[in-house]
Structure formats: structure tokens, C-alpha cells
Amino acid sequence: MRIALVGQPNCGKSTLFNQVAGYKAHTGNFPGTTVVYTESKVRLQGDVVDVVDLPGTYTLAGTNPAERVTLRYLASTDVDVIINVLDATHLSQGLDMTLELLELQRPMVLAVNLLDEADRLGLRIDGSRLQRELGVPVLPLVASKGRGVRTLFNAAFQAARNPQPITRPRYGRDVEDALAGLADALRGTPTPLHPEATALKLLEGDNELAAETARAAPALAPLAARAQRDLAERRGQPARWVVWGERHGLAGNLEHLVVTQGERRSSWRDRLDDVLLHPVAGSLALALILIAFFQAVYATGNAIEPPLLALFQTWTSRLHASLAGKALLDSLVIGLLQGVAGGAAIVMPYLIPFLLGLGFLEDVGYLPRLAFLMDALMHRLGLHGKSVVPFILGYGCSVPAVMSTRILENRRDRFLAAALSTLIPCSARLVVVFGLVAAYVGPWAAAAIYVLNLFMIALTGRVLSGMMREESPGLIIEIPPYRLPAARSVLAKAWYRVREFMVEAWPALIIGSLVLALLTFFGLTRWLDLLVRPLTWVLGLPAATGVPLAFGILRKELSLVMLGQALGTLEFDLALTQAQMITFAVFVVFYIPCLATLVVLRRELGWRAMGSVAAVATVVALVVALAVRGGLLLVGI
């Protein structure tokens, strides 16, 4: 049995998923797309069922890849029941999608989430009345606190085992007449959806479904075009707007029937937003929050890293002594241990607290407020306000940041957002900044690199947008209520990302360390260092840093891990000056994105765009690193 969770962004759908999935979930991409879903096996009433958390979407209209793959996934025979999660504080908005899901005529259960927030706002929802109106089970839920989760999944299990007929919503007579004609013509034609659902999507102008239907039955294309034209002539607006308007009107009527507005209680959350969303106070608060965040990451990593490094150094010395006389084996074993040490002692102490902090800020509801505050800056960069989403994701990983540029309709905006988001220091680059600069120069030096990074992103954005002139529209964003994050949810999100590092990046670190050990043993590193020497010479870095910079293109963590191996010590202050450490870190923060990001750039935007982004990053990295080196020489560092 397969249960699909569907809902709009910020409705608590993923929180519900984390309540039942624990740490056993895995993420993947829908075939042929970069749209990500999360899936887990859950034991329910003695059976093992699959639960899939589909991407958050406001509609199934098919205007972007997430909407298209969600619709296609729900239309498949693999889904036995849909759990539609609604935000009780924005019921009408959520009911729009509920009505759209009912059109699919698949078994469904409705979960009205965030009832604690609705109560704070004085909203009372008549669940029994809503269940009678929709004809599907409606259950209360407070996913963040686990209230109603078991009852909801039991109801979904029963709905899948004993499916009841689903009645789709009825619209105006002219819409129903158009639907009836198309549905009759569709009967007997193989389509992924129910005939009436297919007819509705054709009226809405779903181009992908229209092309698929036309291949199966070429005569349907002119019928659909005629139905759209006739409906538009009757209503005086495009057919898709007519259907959306009908659906929205029904959703509004339902909300009026089942929602009662009581007295709203003003709370600390309202007063907090007065500060955090204020143009001046909010910007100051943003700076303080980010400083506190990075200080906490530094303090945690700095407390854990030294004892771990000392432990691995002890093991390295003992192994080196026990393998005396076995030069090749000694090099390989020490290289293997240094790769393990790099992940455990250098990367993990900073990566884990960073991911926990990022997950906390996301779940508490601060990231959308950050997007709101940054909208004006985005426009000064010549970008759509939505571009802040890839920027935020970029602090975790550049790969999802580039993927998320699909939310931007304009190719120019997508290129700019992708190019600038790859300049943002992801968690892997953060490891270099904290493990090298913060640990040996000081936390304020690391913070200065982040400030410099923001300045250079703004400057690069101005230059690129000036070369690609075009206006970007304003930002409409939903600001969710503040929520106390569930520890389970924050830990689960951090674990998924740490596990990704352990499965994908850590083996690369170890293999890279072994390769470097072999290159060193056979004396080949000098040739690679020689190739990169013009760059390292200009930057004032030791020749030995060439190999780590070259291998860093594979994974940014490799730059730091292999730096220790190339220099012969993980105590970097013994081999590098403070100026060299800062210059090295600045260059790594900006230069060519990692291989995985380059692959995604090529897939999303093409070879030319990928090459352009790599070239821009390299030029920016070289210019900034040279400027920093010059500045440090002037002040005598």
C-alpha cells in the first residue's frame, strides 16, 4: 500500500511525514526530472506501507515541474490513498487544492493541520460539516506535537482498504456542459486520469496532458480547443481562469460554511513580527541572528575538532611506527586514516551544528521572513524576489539551490539566480572557512569572509543584470506563523543531509586521500602542483596547495582535507601563515562549483550556461582572493 501526502507549502505536510518516518526515509528524484520526493516505509495496523512526501504545491495546474510530476504521480495506480494536509489558518487557500484532488476521484482523507494556530487566531472549524460537504473523512491534526497522527493514518489505511466513491465538485452549467462533451469524447481513450479529470485539465490548458491525449486520439485536440474557445466567449475570459475562478469560489463558500471567526488573541508572535519584519529593525535582527548562528557553529566545532584531531594524530603516529619499512602500505594506510579523519574531525564538527541550526530556522518560520526582508535587495540585483529561495538553499548545498531556480519563469532570472547561488558558501565551503580561518585566525575573520561574500554576490549580480537588462516582477510570499520546532523534525532533516555527506561525500574524501597518497608516494604530485603553480604563485600560496585546489572541484571538503595531507600536517598554522589561510579560504569560497553542481547546471540550463557560471565563479574568485591578499599585505598580516 502507498500513501501520498499532498499539500501546499508551509501546511505542515513534511512535519507530519517526519512524525511517522523517523530516520528511515530516503530522498530521490522523479524519473527524468530534478523534482525531489521523500519516501519511507511505515508499519500500520500490522502491515508495512509506503508513505511518500510529495513536493509542496499550490495547485496541480502543471505550470511548473513540481505540479506536473505531482499530478502524474497521483494519477498512477501506485497511490492507494491521498492524505491532503490543509493549513487551518488559511483554509480557503488549501481547499482550492482539495477540490482539485477530488476531481481525480481517488481515495482521500483530509487532515486539517495547525489547529493550535487557528485557535490562537480565534478560528473555529466545523470538521463534521466539512466532511459532509466534501464526502471524504476530515480529521483534526497538530502535526508538530503529534496530535491526531495515529488516527489520521488509521483512517487513511481504512480508506485505501475500503474505497468509497468520490464525488467531484460541481461547477457552473456552462463549465459542466463543456466538461460533459469532452469527457464523452474521451471515454475509451487511454489517459492517465479519469475522463472528467482529463477534460478539466484540457479546459485549463495543461499542454503536456493535451499533447499526450492528442497522440492517443488526434481528433480530441480540436474538440478541446473549441470547448476552451466557447467557454471563453461565454464568460469573457480565458477558459482556465473560468475553471480556476469556479474552484476558488467553491472553496470560499466552503470556508464560509465551516469557519467561525472568534476573538483573535494578540500574542508575543505578533509583537515579534513587528520587529523582525520592520525594514530597519528587521535588518538589524537579521544581522544579529546570522552572527549568533555562525558563532554557535564555530563554538561547537572549535570545541569538538581539537580533541578529535589529537586522537587521529595519535593513531597516525602509532600506525606509522608499526608499518616502518613498508613504505607503500604505510602511505596507503595513513592516507586512508587521514581521509577518515578529515570527515570525522574536520567536516562533521562544523557540518552537524550548521545543519541543525538551518533546520531550526526553517521550522521556526524565520526563512520566509528572511526572504521578505531580502526582496528589495533582490530587485537591486535585477532579480525576481523569489530568487532568494535558491540563495537560502545555497547555504545548505548548491545542488538544490540550482534545482530550485525552476520556480522562476524567466530563463534570464534562472541563469542569474543559478550563477549567484553557486557563489554562496554552502555547508562544504563553510567547513573550509571554519576549519581553517575560524579555527586558526579567529571567528571574526570567518565572519568577515561571509560579509565579503555577500558584498561580492551583490556586486556580481549588479554587473550581470546590467549585461542582461530586464525587469523582474514583485514578490508575493506567504509568511507562516512562528512554530516551536519539533526536535524530531529538526534532527530528521539534519540526519538526511549528514547521511548524504556520509554516503556521497565522505567516500570521495577517503578515495581522494588515497589517490593523493599514491601520487605522493610515486612523486607525481609535483606535476599537478606545477600545472596549478601559476595560480598558487599569484595568490601567494605554497606550491603544495595546487593538488587540494584541483581535487576541491570534486567536493569542496576535499580542499581542506587534502590540504592537510599535502602539507603533511592537519595543524595548518605550522605550514601556512594567517594571510595564506585567509586567501586560500576566500578562493575556495568563490571558485568553480563542485562537480555535482556543474552536472545539475548543465542539466538545468545547458552546457553554455554551465561554462559561463564556472567562468564567472573563477574570475570572481581570482579577483577577490588577489584583493584580499593585497589588503592583508597592506595591514601587515
Long-range contacts (C-beta under 8 A, 24 or more apart in sequence): 1-47, 1-49, 1-50, 1-80, 1-81, 1-157, 1-160, 2-49, 2-50, 2-51, 2-52, 2-78, 2-79, 2-80, 3-49, 3-50, 3-51, 3-52, 3-79, 3-80, 3-81, 3-82, 3-83, 3-153, 3-156, 3-157, 3-160, 4-52, 4-54, 4-73, 4-74, 4-79, 4-81, 4-82, 4-83, 5-51, 5-52, 5-53, 5-54, 5-83, 5-85, 6-54, 6-57, 6-70, 6-74, 6-82, 6-83, 6-84, 6-85, 6-97, 6-101, 7-56, 7-84, 7-85, 7-86, 7-87, 7-94, 7-97, 8-56, 8-57, 8-58, 8-87, 8-93, 8-94, 8-97, 9-56, 9-57, 9-58, 9-478, 10-56, 10-87, 10-365, 10-368, 10-478, 10-480, 11-56, 11-85, 11-86, 11-87, 11-94, 11-113, 11-114, 12-85, 12-87, 12-113, 12-114, 12-141, 12-143, 12-144, 13-53, 13-56, 13-85, 13-113, 14-38, 14-53, 14-56, 14-489, 15-143, 15-144, 15-363, 15-486, 15-489, 16-83, 16-85, 16-111, 16-113, 16-141, 16-143, 16-149, 16-152, 17-51, 17-53, 18-486, 18-488, 18-489, 18-492, 18-493, 19-143, 19-146, 19-149, 19-486, 19-488, 19-489, 20-51, 20-149, 20-153, 21-51, 21-53, 21-492, 22-488, 22-492, 23-491, 23-492, 23-495, 25-53, 25-492, 25-496, 27-496, 30-69, 30-73, 33-65, 33-69, 34-65, 34-403, 34-406, 34-600, 34-603, 34-604, 35-65, 35-66, 35-69, 36-400, 36-403, 37-73, 38-496, 42-153, 44-153, 44-154, 44-157, 45-154, 45-157, 47-157, 49-157, 57-97, 58-93, 58-96, 58-97, 59-96, 59-97, 59-100, 60-97, 60-100, 60-101, 61-204, 61-206, 61-240, 61-244, 62-201, 62-206, 62-207, 62-208, 62-209, 64-406, 64-407, 65-406, 66-406, 68-208, 71-201, 72-192, 74-101, 74-104, 74-106, 75-104, 75-192, 75-193, 75-197, 76-192, 79-106, 80-107, 80-160, 81-106, 81-107, 81-108, 81-109, 81-156, 81-157, 81-159, 81-160, 81-163, 82-106, 82-107, 82-108, 82-109, 83-108, 83-109, 83-111, 83-152, 83-153, 83-156, 84-108, 84-109, 84-110, 84-111, 85-111, 85-113, 85-141, 85-143, 86-110, 86-111, 86-112, 86-113, 87-113, 87-114, 88-112, 88-113, 88-114, 88-115, 88-117, 88-118, 88-123, 88-125, 89-114, 89-117, 89-118, 89-121, 89-123, 89-481, 90-478, 91-123, 91-125, 91-254, 91-255, 91-258, 91-259, 92-248, 92-251, 92-252, 92-254, 92-255, 93-251, 95-250, 95-251, 95-254, 95-255, 96-247, 96-248, 96-251, 98-134, 98-251, 99-169, 99-247, 99-250, 99-251, 100-247, 102-134, 102-136, 102-166, 102-167, 102-168, 102-169, 103-168, 103-169, 103-194, 103-196, 103-197, 103-200, 104-193, 104-194, 104-197, 105-166, 105-168, 105-194, 105-196, 105-197, 106-166, 107-159, 107-160, 107-163, 107-164, 107-166, 108-136, 108-159, 108-166, 109-136, 109-137, 109-138, 109-139, 109-152, 109-155, 109-156, 109-159, 110-134, 110-136, 110-137, 110-138, 110-139, 111-139, 111-141, 111-143, 111-148, 111-152, 112-138, 112-139, 112-140, 112-141, 113-141, 113-142, 113-143, 114-141, 114-142, 114-143, 114-481, 115-140, 115-141, 115-142, 116-142, 116-145, 117-481, 117-483, 120-264, 120-265, 120-267, 120-269, 120-481, 121-264, 121-265, 122-261, 122-262, 122-263, 122-264, 122-265, 123-259, 123-260, 123-261, 123-262, 124-259, 124-260, 124-261, 124-262, 125-258, 125-259, 125-260, 126-257, 126-258, 126-259, 126-260, 127-258, 129-257, 129-258, 130-254, 130-257, 130-258, 133-254, 133-257, 133-258, 134-254, 135-164, 135-166, 135-167, 136-166, 144-483, 144-484, 144-485, 144-486, 144-489, 145-486, 146-486, 168-196, 168-197, 169-247, 169-250, 171-243, 171-246, 171-247, 171-250, 172-246, 174-231, 174-234, 174-235, 175-203, 175-231, 175-242, 175-243, 175-246, 178-203, 178-227, 178-230, 178-231, 178-239, 179-203, 181-223, 181-227, 182-220, 182-223, 182-224, 182-227, 185-217, 185-219, 185-220, 185-223, 186-213, 186-217, 186-220, 189-213, 189-216, 189-217, 189-220, 190-216, 191-216, 200-243, 202-227, 202-228, 203-227, 203-228, 203-231, 203-239, 203-240, 203-242, 203-243, 204-239, 204-240, 204-243, 204-244, 205-238, 205-239, 205-240, 269-481, 269-482, 272-482, 273-369, 273-479, 276-366, 276-369, 277-369, 277-372, 277-373, 277-479, 279-373, 282-369, 282-373, 283-373, 286-370, 286-373, 289-361, 289-366, 290-450, 291-447, 293-357, 293-361, 294-443, 294-446, 294-447, 294-450, 295-443, 296-353, 296-357, 297-350, 297-353, 297-354, 297-357, 297-430, 297-434, 298-350, 298-434, 298-438, 298-443, 298-446, 300-349, 300-350, 300-352, 300-353, 301-349, 301-350, 301-353, 301-434, 301-435, 301-438, 301-439, 302-349, 302-434, 302-438, 302-439, 303-349, 304-348, 304-349, 305-345, 305-346, 305-349, 305-350, 305-435, 305-439, 308-341, 308-344, 308-345, 308-349, 309-341, 309-345, 309-346, 309-570, 309-571, 311-345, 312-337, 312-338, 312-340, 312-341, 312-344, 312-345, 312-570, 313-570, 316-341, 327-521, 328-521, 331-517, 331-518, 331-520, 331-521, 332-514, 332-517, 332-518, 334-517, 335-513, 335-514, 335-516, 335-517, 335-518, 335-565, 336-510, 336-513, 336-514, 336-517, 338-513, 338-517, 338-561, 338-564, 338-565, 338-570, 339-509, 339-510, 339-511, 339-512, 339-513, 339-514, 339-561, 340-510, 341-570, 342-509, 342-513, 342-557, 342-560, 342-561, 342-562, 342-564, 343-501, 343-502, 343-505, 343-506, 343-509, 343-510, 343-557, 343-561, 345-570, 346-431, 346-435, 346-557, 346-560, 346-561, 346-564, 346-570, 347-428, 347-431, 347-435, 347-501, 347-505, 347-506, 347-509, 347-557, 347-560, 347-561, 348-498, 350-430, 350-431, 350-434, 350-435, 351-427, 351-430, 351-431, 351-498, 351-501, 352-494, 352-498, 354-427, 354-430, 355-396, 355-427, 355-493, 355-494, 355-497, 355-498, 356-490, 356-491, 356-494, 358-395, 358-396, 359-485, 359-489, 359-490, 359-491, 359-493, 359-494, 360-485, 360-490, 362-493, 363-483, 363-485, 363-486, 363-489, 363-490, 363-493, 364-482, 364-483, 364-484, 364-485, 365-479, 365-480, 365-481, 365-482, 365-483, 367-392, 368-477, 368-478, 368-479, 368-480, 369-479, 371-475, 371-477, 372-475, 372-477, 372-479, 375-474, 375-475, 375-477, 377-458, 378-472, 378-475, 379-472, 379-474, 380-458, 380-462, 381-416, 381-420, 381-457, 381-458, 381-461, 381-462, 381-465, 382-416, 382-461, 382-462, 382-464, 382-465, 382-466, 382-468, 382-469, 382-470, 382-472, 383-413, 383-416, 383-417, 383-420, 383-461, 383-465, 383-472, 384-408, 384-410, 384-413, 384-417, 384-472, 384-473, 384-475, 385-472, 385-474, 385-475, 385-477, 386-475, 386-477, 387-413, 387-416, 387-417, 387-420, 388-475, 390-417, 390-418, 390-421, 391-417, 391-420, 391-421, 391-424, 393-421, 394-421, 394-422, 394-424, 394-426, 395-424, 395-425, 395-426, 395-427, 395-430, 396-426, 396-427, 396-497, 397-426, 397-427, 397-428, 397-497, 398-422, 398-424, 398-426, 398-593, 398-594, 398-596, 398-597, 399-596, 399-597, 399-600, 401-426, 402-597, 402-600, 402-601, 402-604, 403-600, 403-604, 405-604, 406-604, 410-470, 410-472, 411-605, 412-468, 412-470, 413-472, 414-604, 414-605, 415-468, 415-605, 415-609, 415-612, 415-613, 416-461, 416-464, 416-465, 416-468, 418-601, 418-604, 418-605, 418-609, 418-613, 419-460, 419-464, 419-612, 419-613, 419-616, 419-617, 420-457, 420-460, 420-461, 420-464, 422-593, 422-597, 422-601, 422-613, 422-617, 423-453, 423-456, 423-457, 423-460, 423-589, 423-590, 423-617, 423-620, 424-453, 424-457, 425-449, 425-450, 425-453, 425-589, 426-556, 427-497, 428-505, 428-555, 428-556, 428-557, 428-594, 429-556, 429-588, 429-589, 431-556, 431-557, 431-560, 432-556, 432-557, 432-559, 432-560, 432-585, 432-588, 432-589, 433-585, 433-589, 435-560, 436-560, 436-563, 436-572, 436-581, 436-584, 436-585, 437-581, 437-582, 437-585, 440-572, 440-573, 440-578, 440-581, 441-578, 441-581, 441-582, 445-578, 445-582, 449-582, 449-585, 449-586, 449-589, 452-586, 452-624, 452-628, 453-589, 453-590, 456-590, 456-620, 456-624, 460-616, 460-620, 464-616, 504-596, 505-555, 505-557, 508-554, 508-555, 508-558, 509-555, 509-557, 509-558, 509-561, 512-551, 512-554, 512-555, 512-558, 512-561, 512-562, 513-561, 513-562, 513-565, 515-551, 516-547, 516-551, 516-562, 516-565, 516-566, 517-565, 519-547, 520-565, 520-566, 525-566, 535-622, 538-622, 538-626, 539-583, 539-584, 539-587, 539-625, 539-626, 539-629, 540-579, 540-580, 540-583, 540-629, 541-580, 541-583, 541-584, 542-567, 542-575, 542-576, 542-580, 545-584, 549-587, 549-588, 549-591, 552-588, 552-591, 552-594, 553-592, 553-594, 553-595, 554-594, 554-595, 555-594, 555-595, 556-588, 556-594, 559-584, 559-588, 560-588, 578-632, 578-637, 579-629, 579-632, 579-633, 579-637, 582-628, 582-632, 582-637, 583-625, 583-628, 583-629, 583-632, 586-621, 586-624, 586-625, 586-628, 587-621, 587-622, 587-624, 587-625, 589-621, 590-617, 590-620, 590-621, 590-624, 590-625, 591-617, 591-618, 591-621, 591-622, 592-617, 592-618, 592-621, 593-617
